[in-house]
């Protein structure tokens, strides 16, 4: 999957529909339909990045974003993501 910036794509597409040599009206109708499809798509939020919080001596660490506690068994370097919210902990 390749993520795109729809906010940058739409003005570029609009520019492509203003060429008078290719007949703007049918292309403009198609452009408006494509913009509706792009705007209706779900957005992907950037994954938060952080570090595990080690509050206890019993091997548990806590996610700074959701507060979920996870047992790391002294292998904190192997826990790359929070199991609850998906935050990147690398």
C-alpha positions as CSV (number, residue, x, y, z in Angstrom):
1,X,0.0,0.0,0.0
2,X,1.2,3.5,-0.8
3,X,0.0,6.4,1.2
4,X,-0.8,9.6,-0.7
5,X,-1.4,13.2,0.4
6,X,-4.9,13.9,-0.9
7,X,-4.6,17.6,0.0
8,X,-1.7,17.9,-2.4
9,X,-3.3,15.6,-5.1
10,X,-6.6,17.4,-5.5
11,X,-5.2,20.8,-6.6
12,X,-2.8,19.0,-9.0
13,X,-5.8,17.2,-10.5
14,X,-7.8,20.4,-10.7
15,X,-4.9,22.0,-12.7
16,X,-5.1,19.1,-15.2
17,X,-8.8,19.8,-15.8
18,X,-8.2,23.5,-16.9
19,X,-6.5,22.7,-20.2
20,X,-8.8,24.2,-22.9
21,X,-7.4,22.1,-25.7
22,X,-8.8,18.9,-24.3
23,X,-12.4,19.9,-23.5
24,X,-12.7,20.9,-19.9
25,X,-16.4,20.2,-19.3
26,X,-16.4,16.3,-19.4
27,X,-13.1,16.2,-17.5
28,X,-14.4,18.6,-14.9
29,X,-17.4,16.3,-14.2
30,X,-15.0,13.4,-13.9
31,X,-12.7,15.4,-11.6
32,X,-15.6,16.3,-9.3
33,X,-16.5,12.6,-9.0
34,X,-12.9,11.6,-8.3
35,X,-12.6,14.3,-5.6
36,X,-15.7,12.9,-3.9
37,X,-14.2,9.4,-3.9
38,X,-10.8,10.7,-2.5
39,X,-12.5,12.7,0.2
40,X,-14.7,9.8,1.3
41,X,-11.7,7.5,2.0
42,X,-10.6,6.9,5.6
43,X,-7.6,8.7,6.9
44,X,-4.6,7.1,8.3
45,X,-3.3,8.7,11.4
46,X,0.5,8.7,12.0
47,X,1.6,6.1,14.5
48,X,2.7,7.8,17.8
49,X,6.4,7.1,18.7
50,X,7.6,6.8,22.3
51,X,9.5,4.8,24.8
52,X,8.2,2.3,27.4
53,X,7.9,3.6,30.9
54,X,9.4,1.2,33.4
55,X,7.8,1.9,36.7
56,X,8.2,-1.4,38.5
57,X,10.9,-3.9,39.3
58,X,8.7,-6.9,38.3
59,X,9.3,-6.8,34.6
60,X,6.3,-4.8,33.5
61,X,6.4,-1.7,31.4
62,X,3.7,0.8,30.6
63,X,2.8,2.5,27.3
64,X,2.9,6.3,27.6
65,X,0.0,6.7,25.2
66,X,-2.7,4.3,26.4
67,X,-1.3,3.2,29.8
68,X,-1.4,-0.5,28.9
69,X,1.0,-2.6,31.0
70,X,3.0,-5.3,29.4
71,X,5.4,-7.9,30.8
72,X,8.8,-7.6,29.1
73,X,10.8,-10.2,31.0
74,X,13.9,-8.0,30.7
75,X,13.7,-8.0,26.9
76,X,12.4,-4.4,26.5
77,X,14.5,-4.0,23.4
78,X,12.3,-6.7,21.7
79,X,9.0,-4.9,22.4
80,X,8.8,-2.7,19.3
81,X,5.0,-1.9,19.5
82,X,2.3,-1.5,22.1
83,X,0.0,-4.4,21.9
84,X,-3.0,-2.3,22.8
85,X,-2.7,0.9,20.7
86,X,0.0,0.1,18.2
87,X,2.4,2.9,19.3
88,X,5.9,2.5,17.9
89,X,8.4,2.0,20.8
90,X,11.6,1.6,18.8
